[in-house]
């Protein structure tokens, strides 16, 4: 049994990378205005996965290739200090998990290109079909958590990961969750007094944590640069 190991869980868009990966594609490729019927998938139906699938169907009709999309993803920038943090984590044998409502293919492309290894990527499956259109699938379908979208309850995924690792012989002494958005609030609530949540400063998660602090057990450390996270981990390592 391996004990006292730390688990670091990261969102992807606006957390590991500085922008939304899909917005990055639209802007980098100078695409025309997104059709209203595509955006209605989110604005009306509140289904982000369906919105993304409709968006990539539309992008396919414009003749945008897999190669063009991949090159855009590979050109995304880390948030300030994040590349240094990821290198530090890799050099010091932390367990790093990516938990994102983007898609697994984009995340795999990005980390492979940067030669960074993570223990697990939990995200919506995606692949290009024979016609060159990106096809998205839900990570899972859940109806028990009303704080998360139906396709991904991040809190449940973290719970399941910790349990599966326990059965495999690893116990985590501390869990650190880093995110920015509203869908990062649920996993933040699942953390204990021994854990840390790192909300990106001025983003929705930090605002939600401040407004509902009585529900949060973990220690909250906001950050503008991921250097703050690295320094906190270095401090914990010496205790």
N, C-alpha and C positions, 0 to 999 in steps of 0.2 A: 504493500500500500504506500503510495506517494502522498505525503501530507505537506501542508503549508505552501502549496503552490498557488500562484495568483492567476486569476482569469481576467483578461482584458477584452471587453466587448465593445466594438465600434460600429456605429452607423457609417454609411458611405457618403452619400450626397450631403454637401455642406458640413461634413465632419472630417472624413479622411481627405476628400477633395473639396476645393473651395466653392464649387457651384453645383447646381443640379445637373447631372450628366445628360439628361434629355434636353434641357434648355441649352446646354453647351453644344449639342448636335445642331439644334435649330439655328443658333447664332453663328457657329463656326462655318456652317454650310450655306449661310445666308438664304435660308428657306423662306418662302412667302408666308403670309399670315396663316396661322393654323385655322382650318375650317371650324365654324361654330358647332357643327354636329359632333366634331371630335371633342372639343372642350366641354360640351354638355355632358359627356360621360363622367366628368368630374364635377362641374358646376351644378348639375342637376341630380345625377345619379350617385355622386360621391364615391365612385368606384375607380380608384386610381389605376388599378391593373387593367381594367377595361379601357380606360382613357389611353393608357400607353399602347395597348394593342391596336386601338383604332388609329393612334398617331403613327405607329410604324407601318400600318397598312397604307396610310396616306403618303408617308415618306417613300414607300416602295413605288407608288404611282408616279412619283416625281423622277424616278430613275436613279435614286440614290443607292449606291452599292454597299455591300457588306464592308468592303475595303475602306470606303470613305467614312463609314460610321466608326469602324475600328480605329482608324487614324485619329479621329476626333476624340475618342475615349482615351487613347494613349497620350494625347496632348493635354489632358486635364491637369491642372496644377494641384499639388497638395495644399491644404490649408497651412498657414504659417506655423513652422516648427514641427509639422506632422511627419515629414520624411525622416527627420532626425530622431523623432520618437519611435517610429517604426523600426529603424535600424537598431536603436537601443534595445527594444523589446526582443528583436531577433537575436541579438548578441548575448542576451542574458536569460534566454530560455523561459520566457513567459509564455503562457498559452494565450494566443491571440485569435479571436473569433470576429468575423464580420457578420453583422445582422442588419439587413437592409431591405427596404421595400422597392429597391431598384430592380436589378436582375443579376443573376449569378454570372452570366456570360461577360457582361461589361466589367464586373468586379474581377473576375479571373484574368481577363485581358490586362487590366490595369496593374494588378499585382505581379503577374508574370513578367510584364515588360519592365517593371522596376526591380525585378529579381528579389522580391520579398515573399516570404512564405508565411502563411497563416494556417492555423490548425483546422479551421472549418469556415466555410462560407454558407450562411443561411440566407437565401434570397429566392426570388421567383425564378424558376427555371426558364431558360430562353435558348432558342437556336434558330438558325436561318434555314428555311425550307429550300427545296430544289429550285424554286423560282427566285430565290434571293430575298425573300421577305422574312423579317424577324417575327417569330411566333413566341408569344409569352404564355406561361401557365401560372396558375396560383401556386404559391408555396404549399399552402394547405387551405382548407375551408373550415372556418370556425364561427360559432354563433354564441359562444359563452362570454366573450369579453366585448363590452360595448365601447371601450376606449380605443380599440384597435380596429382596423379594417378587416373585412371578412377573410381576406387572403393571407393575413399575417398577424398573429398575436405575438409580439416580441417577448412579452413576459413569459408566455407559455414555452416559447422556444428556449429561453435561457434556463428555465426550470428543468426542461427535458434534457438539455445539454449537461447540466450539473449532475443530474441523476445518472445519465448514461456513463459519464466519466467516473462517478462513484462506483458503479458496478464494474467498471474496467480497472479500478484500483487507484484512482486519483481523487483526493479530497482537496477542494479549494479553501484556503484560509480566508481569502479576500477576493471579492468580485468588484471590478471597476467597470462602470458603464459610461461610454462617451457618446453623446448625441446632440442633436440640435432641435428636433421638431416635436410636434404634438404626439406623434406615434412613438416617441421615446419616453413618454411619461409612464406608461404602463410598466415597462421593465424597470424603471427607476423605483417604482413602488414595491417591486419584488425584492429589493435589496435589503440587507440587514444592517445592524449597527456596526458591523465589522467591515462594511463595504463603502464604496465611494461612487458618486455619480458626478461626472464632469460635463455640465451643460455648456455649450458654446455661448459665450456672453452676448446678450441682446437678442438672442434668437428665441423662438417660442417656448422651447423646453425650460429655459431659465425662468421665464415669466410664469409658467405654470407651476414650477417648483416653489417660487416665491409666494404665489397666491394660495398654495395648498401645502405649505411646509409642515403642518401638523400631521400630515399623512406620510411623510417621508422619514424613514429610519436611517438611511445612509447619510454619510457626510457629503455635503455638497460643495464642490470646488469649481466655480466658473472659470472659463479660460477664453482668452482672445488668441493666444499663441499656445500651441501644444507643448511648448517648453515648460509651461506651468505643470502639465501632467507629468512630464518626464522628471521634473524636480521633485514632485510629490512622491513618485515611485522610488526615486533615489533615496529620499528621506525615509520612506517606509522600510527600504532594504537594510538600513543601518540600525533599525530599532530591534 
